[in-house]
Structure formats: structure tokens, C-alpha cells
């Protein structure tokens, strides 16, 4: 099963990156959004990222200026934007990267199940919901996987490939091969909360927030400790701001609902209150740090 045409639903933080790496991997990609304004914003981020990667390759001497220009034009040329779901009908693979709302995802997959050709494989980039529930909603659970990418998608080298009990072997193999074509190393996971990375990462971020809230250490010191003591590229509080406090809270809320007795999934009060105040991290300029654009101030 060879994936050549890919639809990506949602062109936000994760979706725009998935569109881009799929196009870099040689696929023709349709980027679907609900409104033209969201689509324009996503496409403009992709264009900036492609330009950045191209100029980096020139600086490193990997490509000449002309080769980099051709590469950027080719990659951009494989991407088409759309606000009509019908345009996904003949895709080989559709990857969902919309808001973390299980009902919205189920509604989407229900509609796609009726709309797309019988061979189309469906994948969700969910970070927290059971893949099996969406698979059932799609009406084709045997052709459904989780494909969990990491932020920033263009730079992070991992994709988690999540199979449910119903996933066909050849569908799973095709999804892995697609991840590799996107330049990622796939790891295989069962359909468990947080898969591998978030199951380890989110409780760690929670412990860092609890440490800050108890006054054990400052945010800067907690982050410096993990960067310098463990070689992490970002400390846990910077990472919480980078991932988004709303995303972190929504992951934890989903887990708490399903596993109320798991102590590692406790939600810090400061996380709830900051989200309620609209302090969502880097994207709003305030979280556990104050941000000016991409930089902490
Ligand atoms: N496209 C192209 N280039 C990009 C880019 C993008 N989207 N984002 C950053 N870059 C470039 C920068 O411009 C910079 O280029 P330069 O070297 O020419 O200046 C280069 O990449 C490095 O970026 P920075 O200088 O900003 O900083 P870093 O060296 O710290 O690298 C990072 C940034 C790769 C994000 C690194 O800090 C990192 O690995 N952080 C950890 C990220 C992480 O843990 N992600 C996973 C989050 S969990 C998740 O996603 C799961 C979800 O379900 C919650």
C-alpha cells in the first residue's frame, strides 16, 4: 500500500507541520481548514518554515542557492489548501489534527468514513484520546491508526504509530512507512493514555509545576536544572509554555476523567487558573513565563 495523496485536517500548530513534512516526503497534500483565514495563516507558516529549512541547507553547504530554491518550490507545489471536506475523497491517507475535542473528532471521522474511498486510511494526531473510539466512529476501524507527531513537527524526529486491536497489519505498515517518508523514526505503541511520550512527559511537567507552586525552586532554576543536569533542550516549565497550557490541561482532564484514581494525572491549581485567565503559554505571551514572540522576556 503506497501512500501518495494525503489529506491533513487542521492547519494549526501541529497540522501545518504535518502538511509540510508529508510534502517534503514527496506526497501530494491537501490542507483542510474550516475557514480561509485559518488556512492562509497555516500556509504562511509553512512557507516561512520551508524558506528557513532551505536557507539552512545553503548555509550548511548541503544545497546550492538554486537547488534550495528548486526544493522549496517543489515542496510548496505539492500542497493545496481547501475548505471543502469533499476534496479529501480520493486521498490515500487522511490525518486529523484538529482541536482536542473527542466529539468533534468523532463527528469528523464519521463524515469522512462516508465521504472517502474505501481504501483511504484514517489517522488521528490526538495526544490524549483513545484511538479506538475514533476508529469505531469512522466505520472502518481496521483502516485506522494513531499518528502522533511532536511540536515543532518540522524538527522533532519521532512519530508514534498507534495501533488498536482492530488495525489491519498492512494499514499499520503503510502508516509506519508514511512516518518514515516524512523523515521521522516511527515507534509502535498500543492505544494507552499518552502513548509513550506524553505518558512520561506530562506527569513530569506536572511535577515541575507543583515544585514551582510549592516554592521549592524558581521557574528559571527548575528549567536550568533539567537542561544542565539532564541535557534536555528545554526545561519542563518552558516546555509547558511551548506545548500550551490549554493543551496540557486538556490532556490531563481527559486522563482524569478516564482514570480518576491515577495520582500521576493530578491537575495543579495554577494550571487551571492560568488557563481560565487566558494565559496559555508562548502563543498568548503569558504562561509560566512572559514571552515576546518566540523568546522569553
Ligand atoms: N521550521 C523550520 N525551522 C525551525 C522551526 C520550524 N518550525 N522552528 C525552529 N526552527 C529553527 C530555528 O529557526 C533555528 O534555526 P537557526 O539555527 O538557523 O537559528 C533552529 O531551528 C533551532 O531553533 P532555536 O534556535 O529556536 O532553538 P533550539 O536550538 O532550542 O531548538 C527546539 C528548538 C528544536 C524546539 C528545541 O528547543 C527542542 O527540541 N525543544 C523540545 C521540544 C519538545 O520537547 N517537543 C515535544 C513537545 S511534546 C509534544 O509535542 C506532544 C504533544 O502531544 C503535546
Boltz pocket constraint, residues with backbone or C-beta under 6 A from the ligand:
constraints:
  - pocket:
      binder: B
      contacts: [[A, 48], [A, 49], [A, 50], [A, 52], [A, 53], [A, 56], [A, 125], [A, 126], [A, 127], [A, 149], [A, 150], [A, 151], [A, 152], [A, 153], [A, 154], [A, 155], [A, 156], [A, 198], [A, 201], [A, 233], [A, 234], [A, 239], [A, 243], [A, 247]]
      max_distance: 6.0
